[in-house]
Amino acid sequence: MKSTAIIALALLAGVACTTGKCREQAKTAGQTPATSAQDTGAPGTGPSAEVAATQPGTQAPKPTGTVRVYKPDGSKQCEGGGIELADMEKQLKGIKVLAREKANDGKMRIQMCGADTGQLNVYEIPAGDLAKAQKAGFKEWKL
């Protein structure tokens, strides 16, 4: 009976950390939170990048590498349509597009003529141009 209670308590402690509560508490206490599945280890991410960017007298690191941005293509069920990749790419004026592809947002949708299809036009661009792309109505790909 006691061992069951101890196991249950241990599981609850693990669940609390996966919800982010332990990371939030560690940040407010000024500690570095434990590495989780959400920490990718990519340069410029994770706790050390957050600390460096928030310390007084330091600048946020310049974005390096590439990011993916997207915009819905506007296609509708039963009607098709939608903006082609090359046509929408023109909206990224002055931004070098390194790659482009059609993708789906993966969300469930009602099956009804005229409803959105969830098709997206996705573009890979230099990370430094993310703000320009966002001003043009694109969103950062985090799906």
N, C-alpha and C positions, 0 to 999 in steps of 0.2 A: 504494500500500500504506500509506504513512504517513498520507495523507489519510483513509483508511478508519478507521485506528486513532484519529485525532483526532476524527472524527465519532462513533465509538462511545463514546469517553471523554466527549464533550460530552453525548451522550444519557444516559449513566449519571449524570452530574452532575445533569441535569434530573430524572431519575427519583428520585434520592435526595431532592430537594427536595419532590416531590409526595408522598412517603411521610411527610413531617413531620419528618424527621431534621434538616434545616437550621433549621426553626423551633424545635425543641427545643434545639439547640445555641445558637441566638441568644438564647433566653430565659434559659438558664443563664449565658450570658456577659453578660447585662444589656443586650443590644442589642435593637432593634426588628426583628423578622423582616420580610422582604419580603412585600408583599401577595400573596396567593394567591387561587385561585378560591374557597377556603373563607371568605375574609374578605368579609362581606356589605356592610360599610360602614354597617350600621344603627346608629343611636344606641345607645350603651351596649354595643357589641360590639367585638371586635377587640383589637389589642395595647394601644392607649391605655387602654381600659377596664380591661383586666387589670392594667396597671401602676398605675392610679389606685386600684384596689380592693385592691392588695397592699402599697402603700406604708404604712409605719407612720404612725399619726396621721390617716389618712384613713378615711372611711366608704365602704362600697360604695354605688354610686348606687342610688337607689330605682327599682324597676322602673316603667316607664311604658308606656303603650300596652296592647296586648292579647296574650294567648297562647292557644294552642289546647291543650286537654286531651282525652284520650280514655280509653275503657274498652271492652273487648270486649263485644258485646251478648249473647253466650252462645248464638247460633244454631248449630244443628248441621246437617250435610248430611243430606238426605232427611227430616229432621224439621222443619226450619224453626225457628219459635219466635224467641227472642231478645227482649230488653227493648226496648220502644219508646223513642224519643228523649224524649218528655215524661215517661215514668215514671222513666227514669234521671236526668233533670234534677233530680228531687226530691232526689237524693243530694247535690246541690250546694247544700245549705241555706245561706242567707245570702249566696250568691254571685250576682251579676247575670250572667245568660247573655245575651250579645249576639247570638249566632248559634248554630245547631246544624245538624248534618248527619250522614247515614250515609256511611261511607267503608269502603274495604277496605284492609287493611294491605299488600296487594300481594305477600305471600309465597306461595311455591308450597306446595301442600298435597296430601296423599294424597287420592285420590277414593275415599271410603269412608263409608258411612252411619254417622252418629254422630260423625264427625270435625268439628272446628271449621271454620267457614266463613271466618273472618278478617274478619268484619264488625265495624265499630267504631262507637260513638256518639261523635261529636266535638263539642265545645262551645268557643266562643270566649268568654273571660272576661277581666276586667281582670287585668293582669300582677301586681298587688299581691295578688291572691287565689290565686296559684298554690300556695302552701304549704298553704292550706286545702283546695284541691282534691286535692292529693297525699295529705293525711291521710284524705280520703274514698275513697282507692284509685284516683284518676285519675293518669294519666301525662302528662307534657308531650309534645305532638305534635312530633316531630322527624323524621318520616318524609319 
